[in-house]
Amino acid sequence: MVPFDDEVGAGKDFVRAEVRGLHLRPTYVPAFVADGGNPANFGSLVLPLQGSASADADHLSGVFQRDALPGALQALLTAAATAAC
């Protein structure tokens, strides 16, 4: 996961997630399970912003609203940002 870094701070509310692997399909979309969600219930998935997802045979990527991500991921991003300063 990579937070957006821009000069005016407008991108701080978004992150780009990228997954690499083998035999991925271009129709796959990266997603996270919301806090307390059930992975079998599509309604509990946090999906990337519309039009931001891309995929090919070895990677998936998408842009997500930071506030929509599960709490553990938000905490990880905050800890990483604090450590980088």
C-alpha angles and dihedrals in degrees: 000000000000124000115219112254117201135156097250098041094240092128097055091097094061137063133190115225120198128187123191125198146123129282096011117159128230089235093061118105125201114240142164129217111245120238108285090005129140113235089213090061110077089202090069094058122107105219129195121260112284112275095010100096122096134171144176136168095298109023146041124195139172143162116246134190104248094220091055094057121100114274094248091057092047089052091049092051091049092049092049092049091049092049092049093057 
